[in-house]
Amino acid sequence: MAAITAGMVKELRELTGAGMMDCKKALAETDGDMEKAVEFLREKGLAAASKKAGRIAAEGIVATIVSEDGKSAAIVEVNSETDFVAKNAQFQTYVADVAAQALASESKDMEAFLAETWAKDTSLTVEQMLSSQIAVIGENMNIRRFEKITTDGVVVDYIHGGGRIGVLIEASAEIVNDTVKEALRNIAMQIAALTPKYVRRDEISQEFIDHETEILKVQAKNENPDKPDSIIDKMIVGRLNKELKEFCLVDQAYVKDGDLTVAKYLEQVSKEVGGKVDVKKFVRFETGEGLEKKEDNFAEEVARQMQ
């Protein structure tokens, strides 16, 4: 019997709109044959939403929520097919409810999250509520991802562009007041704008550094074919350091004061409030990043609908 992978289940779910457990069962029943699994679900009446599920959901919004004590927070991305629906009040209310569900959740992956009881209607699961929203709103929708932070320190959120980008930032702080929260929000804005990959250098793997070094070496050799390797090696040290500064949040120039790095700004804030403030982690979601967006001719779409 063929091994049923999470990727196969995800693909079948996207093709049919059926639930994850139903997709898993269909693939098991058909020995992993995707076409037969689609037929199996159709025969069982579980692929009724297949027409909508086949459409690309690459618009949508990111939403965040922070607990009252500032010790836990969640961030979610929920996708829709069109920007028009993403701006719809009903859709935005639903996404806020998904964020609240994620904040209360103990689930570690999407499969477990979708199987949870929906907090606002305990007769439904999260996945069933999603299907209900698809039926009401009339577009394919997808809870793409979520992340939750729980901390002994403090967590602050930031939303940019009406939900186009969302950021959570976790910090250890000896003193938590409005000044500290404002400083962290300023840094969250920096994360939204400049897309760092890490907080600091010690998080970067040697494998990543070796990979970047090799790329920079090839670039330098192409630009300077006559220079010996010893000179090329010295050239790429500077280039690598510059690149790593852009990747690491605390090494970046602080956007509100170019004379400071983010690390120096944090030192300044720590001195001002009389207690150390240090960024531990951040999460940045950008709506639709990495998803293929379907380019349709709008006039043709309207004509199709009129017919």
C-alpha positions as CSV (number, residue, x, y, z in Angstrom):
1,M,0.0,0.0,0.0
2,A,1.3,3.5,-0.9
3,A,2.4,5.7,2.0
4,I,-0.1,8.6,2.4
5,T,1.9,11.9,3.0
6,A,0.7,15.1,4.5
7,G,1.4,16.7,1.1
8,M,-1.0,14.3,-0.7
9,V,-3.7,15.1,1.9
10,K,-3.2,18.8,1.4
11,E,-3.3,18.5,-2.4
12,L,-6.5,16.5,-2.3
13,R,-8.1,19.0,0.1
14,E,-7.2,21.8,-2.2
15,L,-8.7,19.9,-5.2
16,T,-12.0,19.0,-3.5
17,G,-12.5,21.2,-0.4
18,A,-13.2,18.1,1.6
19,G,-12.1,17.8,5.3
20,M,-8.5,16.6,6.1
21,M,-9.7,13.3,7.7
22,D,-12.0,12.6,4.8
23,C,-9.1,13.2,2.4
24,K,-6.8,10.9,4.3
25,K,-9.5,8.2,4.3
26,A,-10.1,8.6,0.6
27,L,-6.4,8.3,-0.2
28,A,-6.1,5.2,2.0
29,E,-9.1,3.6,0.3
30,T,-7.7,4.3,-3.2
31,D,-4.1,3.4,-2.4
32,G,-2.9,7.0,-2.9
33,D,-4.4,7.4,-6.4
34,M,-5.3,11.1,-6.6
35,E,-7.9,10.8,-9.4
36,K,-9.6,7.9,-7.8
37,A,-9.6,9.7,-4.4
38,V,-11.4,12.7,-6.0
39,E,-14.0,10.3,-7.4
40,F,-14.3,8.5,-4.0
41,L,-15.1,11.9,-2.3
42,R,-17.5,12.9,-5.0
43,E,-19.3,9.6,-4.7
44,K,-19.6,10.1,-1.0
45,G,-20.9,13.6,-1.6
46,L,-17.9,15.2,0.2
47,A,-16.5,17.1,-2.7
48,A,-19.5,19.5,-3.3
49,A,-17.3,22.5,-2.8
50,S,-14.7,21.3,-5.4
51,K,-15.4,24.0,-7.8
52,K,-14.6,26.7,-5.3
53,A,-11.7,24.7,-3.7
54,G,-9.9,24.5,-7.1
55,R,-9.6,28.3,-7.2
56,I,-6.5,30.0,-5.9
57,A,-6.9,31.8,-2.6
58,A,-3.9,34.1,-2.5
59,E,-5.5,37.3,-1.2
60,G,-6.8,37.8,2.4
61,I,-5.5,39.3,5.6
62,V,-3.2,38.7,8.5
63,A,-4.7,39.2,12.0
64,T,-3.0,39.3,15.5
65,I,-4.4,39.2,19.0
66,V,-2.6,39.8,22.4
67,S,-3.9,38.6,25.7
68,E,-4.8,41.3,28.3
69,D,-1.7,40.6,30.4
70,G,0.6,40.8,27.3
71,K,2.0,37.3,28.0
72,S,0.6,35.5,25.0
73,A,-0.4,36.3,21.5
74,A,-1.4,34.7,18.2
75,I,-1.0,35.6,14.5
76,V,-3.0,34.0,11.7
77,E,-3.2,34.3,7.9
78,V,-6.6,33.6,6.3
79,N,-6.7,33.7,2.5
80,S,-9.5,34.6,0.1
81,E,-9.6,34.6,-3.7
82,T,-10.1,38.4,-4.1
83,D,-9.0,41.6,-2.4
84,F,-12.7,42.6,-2.5
85,V,-13.7,39.8,-0.1
86,A,-10.6,40.5,2.1
87,K,-12.0,44.0,2.7
88,N,-15.5,42.6,3.5
89,A,-16.5,43.2,7.2
90,Q,-17.9,39.7,7.6
91,F,-14.6,38.2,6.4
92,Q,-12.6,40.4,8.7
93,T,-14.8,39.5,11.7
94,Y,-14.3,35.8,10.9
95,V,-10.5,36.2,10.7
96,A,-10.5,38.0,14.1
97,D,-12.4,35.0,15.5
98,V,-9.8,32.6,14.0
99,A,-7.1,34.6,15.7
100,A,-9.0,34.4,19.0
101,Q,-9.3,30.6,18.5
102,A,-5.6,30.3,17.9
103,L,-4.8,32.3,21.0
104,A,-6.8,29.8,23.1
105,S,-5.5,26.8,21.2
106,E,-3.0,24.2,22.3
107,S,-2.7,22.8,18.8
108,K,0.8,22.5,17.3
109,D,-0.2,22.0,13.6
110,M,-2.9,22.9,11.2
111,E,-4.5,19.5,11.1
112,A,-5.1,19.5,14.9
113,F,-6.2,23.1,14.8
114,L,-8.9,22.4,12.1
115,A,-10.1,19.5,14.1
116,E,-10.7,21.6,17.2
117,T,-14.2,22.6,18.4
118,W,-15.1,26.1,17.2
119,A,-15.2,28.2,20.3
120,K,-18.1,30.4,19.1
121,D,-20.3,27.4,18.1
122,T,-19.4,24.2,19.8
123,S,-21.5,22.1,17.4
124,L,-18.9,22.8,14.7
125,T,-15.2,22.2,14.3
126,V,-12.9,24.9,13.0
127,E,-12.8,23.2,9.6
128,Q,-16.6,23.0,9.5
129,M,-16.9,26.6,10.4
130,L,-14.5,27.4,7.5
131,S,-16.6,25.4,5.1
132,S,-19.7,27.3,6.3
133,Q,-18.0,30.7,5.7
134,I,-17.0,29.6,2.2
135,A,-20.6,28.8,1.4
136,V,-21.8,32.1,2.8
137,I,-19.1,34.4,1.3
138,G,-19.0,32.5,-2.0
139,E,-15.3,32.3,-2.5
140,N,-12.7,29.7,-1.7
141,M,-11.0,30.5,1.7
142,N,-8.1,28.9,3.5
143,I,-6.7,29.2,7.0
144,R,-3.1,29.1,5.8
145,R,-1.1,29.3,9.0
146,F,-1.0,30.4,12.6
147,E,1.6,30.8,15.3
148,K,1.2,31.4,19.0
149,I,3.7,32.9,21.4
150,T,3.6,32.5,25.2
151,T,6.2,34.3,27.3
152,D,7.4,35.3,30.8
153,G,8.3,38.6,29.3
154,V,6.0,40.7,27.0
155,V,4.7,40.4,23.5
156,V,3.6,43.2,21.3
157,D,1.8,43.1,17.9
158,Y,1.7,45.3,14.8
159,I,-0.5,45.3,11.7
160,H,0.5,47.1,8.6
161,G,-1.6,48.0,5.5
162,G,-5.0,46.8,6.9
163,G,-3.7,43.3,7.4
164,R,-1.3,42.9,4.5
165,I,1.6,42.3,7.0
166,G,1.4,41.3,10.6
167,V,4.2,41.0,13.2
168,L,4.5,39.6,16.8
169,I,7.6,40.5,18.8
170,E,8.5,38.8,22.0
171,A,10.9,40.5,24.5
172,S,12.3,40.0,27.9
173,A,11.8,43.2,30.0
174,E,12.7,44.0,33.6
175,I,10.2,46.8,33.4
176,V,7.1,46.8,31.2
177,N,5.4,50.2,30.7
178,D,4.1,52.3,27.8
179,T,7.6,53.4,26.8
180,V,8.8,49.8,26.5
181,K,5.7,48.8,24.5
182,E,6.0,51.8,22.2
183,A,9.7,50.9,21.6
184,L,8.8,47.3,20.8
185,R,6.0,48.5,18.4
186,N,8.6,50.7,16.7
187,I,10.8,47.6,16.2
188,A,7.8,45.6,15.0
189,M,7.3,48.3,12.3
190,Q,11.0,47.9,11.3
191,I,10.4,44.1,11.0
192,A,7.4,44.7,8.8
193,A,9.3,47.1,6.6
194,L,12.8,45.5,6.3
195,T,12.0,41.8,6.6
196,P,14.9,40.5,8.8
197,K,15.4,36.8,9.0
198,Y,16.9,36.5,12.4
199,V,17.1,38.4,15.7
200,R,20.9,38.1,16.0
201,R,23.9,36.4,14.4
202,D,24.1,33.4,16.7
203,E,20.8,32.1,15.3
204,I,22.3,31.8,11.8
205,S,23.4,28.2,10.9
206,Q,26.9,27.6,9.5
207,E,25.2,25.9,6.5
208,F,23.4,29.2,5.7
209,I,26.7,31.2,6.0
210,D,28.6,28.7,3.8
211,H,25.9,28.8,1.2
212,E,25.9,32.6,1.1
213,T,29.7,32.7,1.0
214,E,29.7,30.4,-2.0
215,I,27.2,32.7,-3.9
216,L,29.2,35.8,-3.0
217,K,32.4,34.1,-4.1
218,V,31.0,33.3,-7.6
219,Q,29.6,36.8,-7.9
220,A,33.0,38.3,-7.0
221,K,34.9,36.0,-9.4
222,N,32.5,37.0,-12.3
223,E,33.1,40.7,-11.5
224,N,36.9,40.3,-11.1
225,P,38.0,37.4,-13.2
226,D,41.7,38.4,-13.1
227,K,42.0,38.6,-9.3
228,P,43.5,35.7,-7.4
229,D,41.5,33.7,-4.9
230,S,43.3,35.2,-1.9
231,I,42.0,38.7,-2.9
232,I,38.5,37.4,-3.7
233,D,38.4,35.7,-0.2
234,K,39.2,39.1,1.4
235,M,36.5,40.9,-0.7
236,I,33.7,38.5,0.2
237,V,34.3,38.9,4.0
238,G,33.1,42.5,3.8
239,R,30.2,41.6,1.5
240,L,29.1,38.7,3.8
241,N,29.2,41.0,6.9
242,K,27.1,43.6,5.1
243,E,24.6,40.9,4.1
244,L,24.4,39.4,7.5
245,K,23.7,42.9,9.0
246,E,20.7,43.2,6.8
247,F,19.5,39.7,7.8
248,C,19.8,40.3,11.6
249,L,17.3,42.6,13.3
250,V,19.6,43.9,16.0
251,D,22.4,44.7,13.5
252,Q,20.1,46.7,11.1
253,A,20.2,50.5,11.1
254,Y,17.2,51.7,13.1
255,V,14.6,53.1,10.7
256,K,13.7,56.1,12.9
257,D,17.3,57.1,13.5
258,G,19.9,55.9,11.0
259,D,22.7,56.8,13.4
260,L,21.6,53.9,15.7
261,T,21.4,50.2,15.2
262,V,18.4,48.4,16.6
263,A,20.7,47.0,19.3
264,K,21.8,50.5,20.3
265,Y,18.2,51.7,20.2
266,L,17.3,48.9,22.7
267,E,20.2,49.9,24.9
268,Q,18.9,53.5,24.9
269,V,15.4,52.4,25.8
270,S,16.7,50.1,28.6
271,K,18.7,53.1,30.0
272,E,15.6,55.3,29.8
273,V,13.3,52.9,31.7
274,G,15.9,51.7,34.1
275,G,15.7,48.0,33.2
276,K,17.0,45.8,30.3
277,V,14.8,45.3,27.3
278,D,15.9,42.5,24.9
279,V,14.1,41.1,21.8
280,K,13.9,37.3,22.0
281,K,11.8,36.3,19.0
282,F,9.6,37.7,16.2
283,V,7.1,36.3,13.8
284,R,6.3,38.1,10.5
285,F,3.4,37.0,8.2
286,E,2.8,38.7,4.8
287,T,-0.4,37.9,3.1
288,G,0.0,35.6,0.1
289,E,3.8,35.4,0.3
290,G,5.0,32.4,-1.6
291,L,1.5,31.7,-3.1
292,E,0.8,31.9,-6.9
293,K,-1.7,34.6,-7.7
294,K,-4.0,33.9,-10.5
295,E,-4.1,36.7,-13.1
296,D,-7.5,37.0,-14.6
297,N,-8.8,39.4,-17.2
298,F,-11.4,41.4,-15.2
299,A,-13.5,42.2,-18.3
300,E,-13.6,38.5,-19.2
301,E,-14.6,37.6,-15.7
302,V,-17.5,40.0,-15.7
303,A,-18.6,38.7,-19.1
304,R,-18.5,35.1,-17.8
305,Q,-20.6,36.0,-14.8
306,M,-23.2,37.9,-17.0
307,Q,-23.6,34.8,-19.2
